[in-house]
C-alpha cells in the first residue's frame, strides 16, 4: 500500500504568504504538493465556514498563511484571523480536529524559504498523525 | 446595598398580589408599559405587553414556561425605541441573552426597567400546556420546586434548566425573589438606583434584608453546577468525533427552527438561506460520486457554522433543543462549545455590559501561542 499523502488546504493571503509561495517558485524551491493553495485577499477574510467545509469534505489539514502582525495590508485582518483560529481550534478539538491539523502561520512576502519549511513541516506532521477521521473514501457527506 | 421590600400573599393569591404591584408601577408612572408573562384568554402563558392596569388580570410571571426567549422580544421593542419606559419581566437566560444583544447593538436598555425572576426552570411548551389543562398552578410548582421536586405527572423541567448555574437574575434593576423568601412571601429587591427609584415611585416600602436568601441561592446553584459538570462530562465523552456528532444530528432536516429560537443567533440574513447554499444540481451529483450524500445536505455544516457564530454568546437557555421538531438535543452541543470558546477568551456571555465580545476586539501582542512564532 502506498504511503498516506495528506490533503492540506491552504488559504494564503495575497500580499504576504501567496507572494512568498510565488517567490519560492521563482527561486526554484520545491515544497510538497500536498499543500493545495487557495489565494485570498487577506487571512482576515478566511471565514470559519471555509475551514469547517474543508475539514467536512475530507481535508487532513488546513493551513492559513498571513502577514506578520503589524504588516497586514488591511492593517489588522491577520489579528482577526488569529482570534478566529483560536476560536476554531477550541471548537473543532472536541470532535477530533485539534490544533495540530489547523495551522496559522505568519509568512512574509520575502520568506519563500520559510514557506517551504512550513509546508514540509505540516505535511510531515500530518503524515505522522494519519488521515483525518472525515477523510474516508466511503464517507457520508454531511 | 440592595434593598428589599416584602410582598406577602395568601395561598392562591400570588398572582393577584403581583398584579397589584405591577398596577402600581403603571399607575404611578414608574413605567409606561409592562412586558410580563400573562395567561392568555384561551390557553398558555405568553409574554404580553400592556400599558394600563386594566389588562393585568392574567399576570403569571413565575409560570414555569418560556415559549420564546424574551431577549428576542426585548430586541423587537427597543431596537427602534418607542421613547416610552418599559418594564420587562424576564428570567436569567433571557436577561443574559439580552445583554449580548445590547452589545451587538440589536437592543437598547436606555428606557427599560429590567425586572428579573428567580427561576426553578421551565417546562417544554407542550408539557406546560398539558399540565395546565390538568389543573396545575404556578404556586403548586413553586411549592414543589422549593421542596426540590420539579417533576409532575411524568413531565420535568427542560434539560437546559436542570444544568443552569444562573438560577437568579443579574444585570437587572429589580429582582423578584422567591429563593429563601419563606412560605407566602415574595421579596422585591431594588438592585440598581433605577430600580429603587421605580419602586419608590410605586410606593413600595423597604425593610430588612432577608436572612437565609444567600444560603438558599447557594444551595440551588451548587446543585445545578454539579449537574452541569456531570452533563458536560457525559457529552464530551460520548460525542468526541465527527461521526458521533453526525449521529446526534442525524435527524436534522434543515428546518432552521433552532436558529429562529436562538436568542443570540444575530445575523440579519442567515447565509444558509442565501444563494451560497443554493447549489447546482451537478454539484450534488459531484458530492455523491462514490459517496452517499445524505439529503438535505449541509446539516452538520450548518450546525458547525452556528457553533462558530454563537459559541461566544450562547447563554444556555436550551430553546434550540425545545424548538427541534425531531428531538435533537442541541443544547449540550452549544453549551459545551460555549464553555470552551468563552473560556479561551476569559469571557462569559451575559455577565456584563462592559466586557467587549471576544470577536469584536483583537490585539497585536495577544494569542502568540496560536502561531507559536515570535519575530
Contacts between the chains, C-beta under 8 A, distances in Angstrom:
chain1	res1	chain2	res2	distance
A	48	B	305	7.3
A	48	B	308	4.2
A	49	B	271	7.4
A	49	B	301	7.7
A	49	B	305	5.4
A	49	B	308	7.6
A	52	B	301	6.4
A	52	B	304	4.7
A	52	B	305	6.5
A	52	B	308	7.1
A	53	B	301	6.3
A	56	B	242	7.6
A	56	B	300	6.4
A	56	B	301	5.7
A	56	B	304	7.4
A	68	B	373	8.0
A	68	B	375	6.0
A	69	B	364	5.1
A	69	B	365	7.7
A	70	B	364	6.4
A	76	B	362	6.4
A	79	B	362	4.0
A	79	B	363	7.0
A	79	B	364	6.6
A	80	B	359	7.7
A	80	B	362	5.6
A	82	B	362	7.1
A	82	B	366	7.7
A	82	B	367	5.3
A	82	B	370	5.2
A	82	B	371	7.1
A	83	B	345	7.9
A	83	B	358	6.8
A	83	B	359	5.8
A	83	B	362	5.3
A	83	B	367	6.9
A	84	B	359	7.1
A	85	B	370	5.4
A	86	B	344	5.9
A	86	B	345	7.7
A	86	B	367	5.3
A	86	B	370	5.3
A	87	B	308	6.6
A	87	B	311	6.8
A	87	B	312	7.2
A	87	B	341	5.6
A	87	B	344	7.0
A	87	B	345	7.9
A	87	B	358	7.4
A	87	B	359	7.0
A	88	B	308	6.7
A	89	B	370	7.7
A	90	B	311	7.7
A	90	B	337	7.8
A	90	B	340	4.3
A	90	B	341	5.2
A	90	B	343	7.8
A	90	B	344	4.9
A	91	B	304	7.7
A	91	B	307	5.7
A	91	B	308	6.2
A	91	B	311	6.0
A	91	B	337	5.3
A	91	B	340	6.6
A	91	B	341	6.4
A	93	B	340	7.7
A	94	B	236	6.6
A	94	B	239	7.6
A	94	B	240	6.3
A	94	B	336	6.7
A	94	B	337	7.1
A	94	B	340	7.0
A	95	B	239	7.7
A	95	B	240	6.7
A	95	B	241	5.9
A	95	B	242	4.8
A	95	B	244	7.7
A	95	B	245	5.4
A	96	B	240	6.6
A	96	B	241	5.0
A	96	B	242	6.5
A	97	B	242	7.7
A	103	B	371	8.0
A	104	B	370	5.5
A	104	B	371	5.2
A	105	B	371	5.6
A	105	B	373	6.7
A	106	B	371	5.7
A	106	B	373	5.4
A	106	B	375	8.0
A	133	B	241	5.7
A	133	B	242	5.8
A	133	B	243	6.6
A	134	B	242	5.5
A	137	B	290	6.7
A	137	B	291	7.7
A	138	B	290	7.7
A	138	B	291	6.5
A	138	B	292	7.5
A	139	B	291	6.0
A	140	B	246	7.2
A	140	B	291	6.8
A	140	B	292	5.0
A	140	B	293	7.5
A	140	B	294	5.7
A	141	B	287	5.0
A	141	B	288	7.6
A	141	B	291	5.6
A	141	B	292	7.5
A	141	B	293	4.9
A	141	B	294	6.9
A	141	B	297	6.7
A	142	B	242	7.9
A	142	B	246	5.2
A	142	B	249	7.6
A	142	B	294	6.4
A	142	B	297	7.7
A	142	B	298	7.7
A	142	B	299	5.9
A	142	B	300	3.7
A	142	B	301	6.7
